[in-house]
Amino acid sequence: MSPRQIVFRSLLGPAISAFIAEKRALGRRYENEACALRLFDRYLTAAGVDELAALSPALVEAFLASRPRRAPRSYNHLRGVLERLFTWLVEQEILAASPLRVGPRRVTAKRLPFLFSPAEAARLLAVAAGLPERSRAPLRGPTYELIFALLYGLGMRVGEVSRLALADVDLERRLLVIRQTKFGKSRLVPFGPRLEARLTAYLEQREARFGVRPAGAPLFSFVGGAPVHPCTISQTFHQLLPALALSLPAGVSPPRLHDLRHAFAVGRLLRWYEEGVDPGTRLFALATFMGHVNPASTAEYLTITAELLREANRRFEVYAPPALAGPGS
């Protein structure tokens, strides 16, 4: 399934579209970048920029300052996308020079993700299920409830969930087919009986509401037939956060949609500890399940929590004394 096309309406709209098309022709999805450029495009339109001479360093700096991105990594991503766009515009001789003058922010410390507990995830699903329908968003509640269930229950990327087609759901074998995801790879993701029940109920609701749809149709879509965009999913997630009344631990950043994937990885590791399984023997399996190229990428998700430390200490107390005592003790 090809990435969703975004319409750019500013003075730079045609050039931005051509820039993204070139990146995608090179095999990149460029979805997050397209969302960032849509923000810039809308800013230019709202500011009434109608000539290239108005693309000043002050205007670009004002745009960056207008975005509430407290984390250096998030800010640097937005700035980096603009930098690549302006470099391309100069190469195409559309601009004489890049108007970007501000540098990246210094990353002083790695953020600690917010790890949803099962109870907090259940609250998220309940609040999502209660979302009212809109004229252009029928079945809005059930759609977002299932989207967040897949993100938390299977640790999928939001882009992977967005791109799912009806044909990618194999209820008989309890498998999801994840096609052409990050790094151009595809994989099979198994799911259990509870997600099977959720998927079955959702598909029955869809068919009762819209009739039988082609196998290639998006699993999650509203009016128009296009898949629900990852940016829209993220915006809905953030709109629901106040209703969850989450308690933010000290040193932990505010919840992001991607934190549901973090919570899945840490939860799986914790359950292995509780079951007496050595996580080191399962890391390759977890990396494959999550679609990582190597376990090192998966390890980035394994934030140390109090629960993990408690389980690790318990295992040490069980296995260490006999080993330290030595033979014949």
Secondary structure, DSSP 4 states (H G I P E B T S, - for coil): -PPPP----STTHHHHHHHHHHHHHTT---HHHHHHHHHHHHHHHHTT--SGGG--HHHHHHHHHHS---SHHHHHHHHHHHHHHHHHHHHTTSSSS------PPP--SPPBPP---HHHHHHHHHHHHTPPPBTTBTTHHHHHHHHHHHHHHH---HHHHHH-BGGGEETTTTEEEE-S-GGG--EEEE--HHHHHHHHHHHHHHHHHH----TTSBSSB-TTSPBPPHHHHHHHHHHHHHHH-----TTBPPP-TTHHHHHHHHHHHHHHHHTT--GGGTHHHHHHHHT-SSHHHHHTT----HHHHHHHHHHHHHHHHHHHH-TT-
